[in-house]
Amino acid sequence: MRNRPCLTRDDAQRIIAAARAEAEANGWPVTIAVADDGGHLLALERLDGCPAASAYIAPEKARAAALGRRETRIYEEMINAGRVSFLSVPVLQGMLEGGIPVLVDGQLAGSVGVSGVKAAEDGQIACAGIAALGLGA
């Protein structure tokens, strides 16, 4: 049997708090979603002034990052490079930058999805949230 890391409620709240602090420090109204390793939502926070659609997009980015075990930026780059058939992949709907997997010793523990501002800024906020866990590189 294998043992593997998983995000706890406290981990999810730490991620949300750090991501919110990064967003607020930059004046970015976003939605922040934290998911487990199966892409199931653990926590969600929508900041004041955030576009309504981001409340749907952020959890999908988190889900796509968890199920694919990679940053959603990679999917967006693949599609933009011409592999549009990838849009037909079942279940993955958040294939836009801003979804980041949480890896612990190479194992997926969960993911973070952020939506509401420019793609790179969404990713920056997600990374700031994950950094609060102190996992290192």
C-alpha positions in Angstrom: 0.0 0.0 0.0 1.1 3.5 -0.7 0.8 6.5 1.6 0.5 9.9 0.0 0.1 13.5 1.0 -3.3 15.2 1.0 -4.4 18.7 1.8 -6.1 19.3 5.0 -8.8 21.9 5.8 -6.1 23.9 7.6 -3.8 23.7 4.5 -6.7 24.9 2.3 -7.3 27.8 4.6 -3.6 28.7 4.6 -3.5 28.7 0.9 -6.7 30.8 0.6 -5.3 33.4 3.1 -1.9 33.7 1.4 -3.5 33.9 -2.1 -6.0 36.5 -0.9 -3.2 38.6 0.6 -1.3 38.5 -2.7 -4.4 39.5 -4.6 -5.4 42.3 -2.2 -1.8 43.6 -2.1 -2.1 44.1 -5.9 -5.7 45.2 -6.0 -6.8 42.2 -7.9 -10.4 41.0 -7.4 -10.3 37.2 -7.9 -11.9 33.9 -7.0 -9.5 31.4 -5.3 -10.3 27.7 -5.3 -8.5 24.8 -3.6 -9.1 21.2 -4.6 -8.0 17.8 -3.4 -6.0 15.4 -5.6 -9.2 14.3 -7.3 -10.1 17.8 -8.2 -12.9 18.1 -5.6 -13.4 21.5 -4.1 -12.0 22.0 -0.5 -12.3 25.8 -0.3 -13.4 28.7 -2.3 -13.2 32.4 -1.7 -14.6 35.1 -4.1 -13.2 38.6 -3.4 -15.4 41.7 -3.6 -15.6 43.1 -7.1 -14.6 39.8 -8.8 -16.3 39.0 -12.1 -19.1 36.5 -11.5 -17.8 34.0 -14.1 -14.6 33.6 -12.1 -16.6 31.7 -9.4 -17.1 29.0 -12.0 -13.7 29.3 -13.7 -11.4 29.1 -10.7 -12.7 25.7 -9.5 -12.4 24.3 -13.0 -8.8 25.5 -13.2 -8.1 23.7 -9.9 -9.9 20.6 -11.1 -7.9 20.5 -14.4 -4.6 21.0 -12.5 -5.4 18.2 -10.2 -6.6 15.7 -12.8 -3.8 16.5 -15.2 -1.2 16.8 -12.5 0.2 19.8 -14.3 -0.2 23.6 -14.5 -3.2 24.6 -16.6 -0.9 27.0 -18.4 0.5 24.0 -20.3 -2.9 23.1 -21.7 -3.5 26.7 -22.8 -0.1 26.8 -24.5 -0.8 23.5 -26.3 -4.2 24.7 -27.6 -2.8 28.1 -28.6 0.0 26.3 -30.5 -2.7 24.7 -32.7 -3.7 21.5 -30.9 -7.3 22.6 -30.7 -8.5 18.9 -30.6 -7.4 18.9 -27.0 -10.5 21.0 -26.3 -12.5 17.8 -26.6 -10.8 16.1 -23.6 -13.6 15.0 -21.3 -13.9 16.6 -17.8 -11.1 19.2 -18.3 -12.8 22.6 -18.7 -10.4 25.0 -17.0 -7.6 24.8 -19.4 -6.4 28.4 -18.9 -3.4 29.7 -17.0 -4.1 30.0 -13.2 -4.4 26.3 -12.1 -1.4 25.0 -10.2 -0.9 21.5 -8.7 0.3 21.2 -5.1 3.1 18.7 -5.2 4.8 17.1 -2.1 7.9 15.1 -2.8 6.6 14.6 -6.4 3.2 13.4 -5.3 0.0 15.4 -5.9 -1.7 16.6 -2.7 -4.2 18.9 -4.4 -4.4 22.1 -6.5 -5.2 25.7 -6.6 -7.1 27.6 -9.2 -7.5 31.4 -9.5 -9.6 33.5 -11.9 -10.4 37.1 -12.3 -7.4 39.0 -13.6 -4.8 38.5 -16.3 -3.6 34.9 -16.8 -0.1 35.4 -15.4 -1.5 37.3 -12.4 -3.9 34.4 -11.7 -0.9 32.1 -11.7 1.1 34.4 -9.5 -1.7 34.4 -6.9 -2.0 30.6 -7.0 1.7 30.3 -6.5 1.7 32.7 -3.5 -1.0 30.5 -1.9 0.9 27.3 -2.4 4.1 29.0 -1.0 2.3 29.5 2.3 2.6 25.7 2.9 6.4 26.0 3.0 7.0 23.1 0.7 10.2 24.5 -0.9 10.8 24.7 -4.6 
